[in-house]
């Protein structure tokens, strides 16, 4: 059995070899030659994300202060990598919660994503660490400043501001604290 740290390290290596900027591992910069995988590795690496919108994922109600959100739960590598790609609409109080097995420094981008979004980088205790606006189809990575991100909540751009939700706000699920309910299940 592989422990969580080893699983996370293997996931980061896989993401790097696939050139996916979705998961940031805080690795040192390398030269262009070091970044190129061998042709054999590139041929064998499966595509992380789907080429179409993924079906609606299972949902959970989340509470942010006095606001309630219905969030789809992206938990597998493919669900996380695909995220909101190719989606054409999002309900006013709907979002997507990305669940990671361990806290880390992450990076999100908007490849194939048509909707303007705001992402909240969230610590293991459920507290919002950072808020970032993301523009449609912008493939520039938005790295977290914190290396302690375990969850990411994407909502329609401006939703957090409109609702008065700020950095430091605690998020809990309808079943209890995020880490207790979602990690290790």
C-alpha positions as CSV (number, residue, x, y, z in Angstrom):
1,X,0.0,0.0,0.0
2,X,1.3,3.5,-0.9
3,X,1.0,6.2,1.7
4,X,-0.6,9.6,0.9
5,X,2.7,11.4,0.4
6,X,3.9,8.8,-2.1
7,X,0.6,8.9,-4.0
8,X,0.7,12.7,-4.1
9,X,4.3,12.7,-5.4
10,X,3.4,10.1,-8.1
11,X,0.4,12.3,-9.1
12,X,2.6,15.3,-9.4
13,X,5.2,13.5,-11.5
14,X,2.4,12.2,-13.7
15,X,1.0,15.7,-14.1
16,X,4.4,17.1,-15.0
17,X,5.1,14.4,-17.6
18,X,1.7,15.2,-19.1
19,X,2.4,18.9,-19.2
20,X,-0.7,19.6,-17.2
21,X,-0.4,22.9,-15.3
22,X,-3.5,22.0,-13.2
23,X,-1.6,20.6,-10.3
24,X,1.4,22.6,-9.1
25,X,4.0,20.8,-7.1
26,X,6.3,23.8,-6.3
27,X,9.2,22.1,-8.2
28,X,12.3,24.0,-9.1
29,X,12.5,25.4,-12.6
30,X,14.3,23.3,-15.2
31,X,15.7,24.0,-18.7
32,X,13.6,23.4,-21.8
33,X,15.5,20.2,-22.6
34,X,14.8,18.8,-19.1
35,X,11.1,19.6,-19.5
36,X,10.7,17.5,-22.6
37,X,9.6,14.0,-21.9
38,X,10.9,11.2,-24.2
39,X,8.7,10.3,-27.1
40,X,7.9,7.0,-25.5
41,X,6.7,8.6,-22.3
42,X,4.6,11.1,-24.2
43,X,3.0,8.3,-26.2
44,X,2.1,6.3,-23.2
45,X,0.8,9.1,-21.0
46,X,-3.0,9.1,-21.1
47,X,-4.9,12.4,-21.6
48,X,-5.8,13.7,-18.2
49,X,-8.9,15.6,-19.2
50,X,-12.0,14.8,-21.3
51,X,-12.5,16.5,-24.7
52,X,-16.1,17.4,-23.7
53,X,-18.0,18.5,-20.6
54,X,-18.1,15.8,-18.0
55,X,-21.5,14.7,-16.8
56,X,-22.8,16.4,-13.7
57,X,-20.8,15.0,-10.7
58,X,-22.3,14.1,-7.3
59,X,-23.2,17.2,-5.3
60,X,-23.0,18.3,-1.7
61,X,-24.4,21.4,0.1
62,X,-21.7,23.7,1.4
63,X,-22.2,26.5,4.0
64,X,-20.1,29.7,3.7
65,X,-21.1,32.0,6.5
66,X,-24.9,32.3,6.0
67,X,-24.8,31.3,2.3
68,X,-25.6,27.9,0.9
69,X,-24.0,26.5,-2.2
70,X,-24.6,23.2,-4.1
71,X,-21.2,22.0,-5.2
72,X,-20.3,19.2,-7.6
73,X,-17.5,17.1,-6.1
74,X,-14.5,16.6,-8.4
75,X,-12.4,13.9,-6.7
76,X,-10.7,11.7,-9.3
77,X,-7.7,12.8,-11.4
78,X,-9.9,13.0,-14.5
79,X,-12.7,14.9,-12.7
80,X,-10.2,17.4,-11.3
81,X,-8.4,17.8,-14.6
82,X,-11.6,18.3,-16.6
83,X,-13.4,20.5,-14.0
84,X,-15.7,23.1,-15.6
85,X,-14.2,22.6,-19.1
86,X,-16.8,22.9,-22.0
87,X,-19.6,23.8,-19.6
88,X,-22.0,26.5,-21.0
89,X,-23.8,27.5,-17.8
90,X,-23.7,27.4,-14.0
91,X,-26.5,28.1,-11.6
92,X,-26.3,31.2,-9.3
93,X,-25.5,29.2,-6.2
94,X,-23.8,26.2,-7.8
95,X,-20.1,25.5,-8.0
96,X,-17.5,22.8,-8.2
97,X,-15.4,21.6,-5.2
98,X,-12.1,20.0,-6.1
99,X,-11.0,17.6,-3.3
100,X,-7.3,16.6,-2.9
101,X,-6.0,13.9,-0.6
102,X,-3.3,16.1,1.0
103,X,-2.5,19.8,1.4
104,X,-0.2,21.1,-1.4
105,X,0.5,24.1,-3.5
106,X,-1.8,23.9,-6.5
107,X,-2.3,25.9,-9.7
108,X,-5.5,26.2,-11.8
109,X,-6.1,27.5,-15.3
110,X,-9.0,27.9,-17.7
111,X,-8.2,25.7,-20.7
112,X,-11.5,25.0,-22.6
113,X,-13.5,26.8,-19.9
114,X,-16.0,29.2,-21.3
115,X,-17.4,30.6,-18.1
116,X,-15.7,33.4,-16.0
117,X,-15.0,31.9,-12.6
118,X,-13.6,32.8,-9.2
119,X,-11.7,30.1,-7.4
120,X,-11.2,29.8,-3.7
121,X,-8.1,28.0,-2.5
122,X,-9.1,26.4,0.8
123,X,-7.0,24.9,3.6
124,X,-7.6,21.5,5.3
125,X,-9.5,23.2,8.1
126,X,-12.0,24.6,5.5
127,X,-10.9,28.2,5.7
128,X,-10.6,30.2,2.5
129,X,-6.9,31.0,2.0
130,X,-7.0,32.9,-1.4
131,X,-9.6,34.1,-3.9
132,X,-8.6,34.4,-7.6
133,X,-10.7,35.6,-10.6
134,X,-10.1,33.5,-13.7
135,X,-11.0,34.6,-17.3
136,X,-12.5,32.3,-19.9
137,X,-10.0,30.3,-22.1
138,X,-7.0,31.8,-20.3
139,X,-4.4,29.0,-20.1
140,X,-2.1,31.0,-17.7
141,X,-1.7,29.1,-14.5
142,X,-2.9,30.8,-11.3
143,X,-0.6,29.3,-8.6
144,X,-1.6,29.4,-5.0
145,X,0.6,31.4,-2.7
146,X,0.0,28.8,0.0
147,X,1.4,25.2,0.0
148,X,-1.5,24.2,2.3
149,X,-4.4,24.0,-0.2
150,X,-6.5,20.9,0.1
151,X,-9.8,22.0,-1.6
152,X,-10.6,24.5,-4.4
153,X,-14.1,25.9,-4.9
154,X,-15.0,27.4,-8.3
155,X,-18.0,29.7,-8.5
156,X,-19.3,32.1,-11.1
157,X,-16.9,35.1,-11.2
158,X,-17.9,37.7,-8.7
159,X,-20.1,35.4,-6.6
160,X,-17.8,35.5,-3.5
161,X,-17.6,39.3,-3.6
162,X,-21.4,39.7,-4.2
163,X,-22.1,37.5,-1.2
164,X,-19.5,39.2,1.1
165,X,-17.4,36.0,1.3
166,X,-13.8,36.8,1.9
167,X,-10.4,35.2,2.7
168,X,-10.7,33.6,6.2
169,X,-14.3,32.5,5.7
170,X,-14.9,28.9,7.0
171,X,-16.6,26.4,4.7
172,X,-18.4,23.4,6.1
173,X,-20.4,20.7,4.3
174,X,-23.9,19.6,5.2
175,X,-22.3,16.6,6.9
176,X,-19.5,18.4,8.8
177,X,-16.0,19.7,8.2
178,X,-14.7,19.2,4.7
179,X,-11.6,17.2,5.6
180,X,-13.5,14.9,8.0
181,X,-16.3,14.2,5.4
182,X,-14.4,14.2,2.1
183,X,-10.8,13.1,2.6
184,X,-10.0,9.4,2.8
185,X,-13.4,8.2,1.8
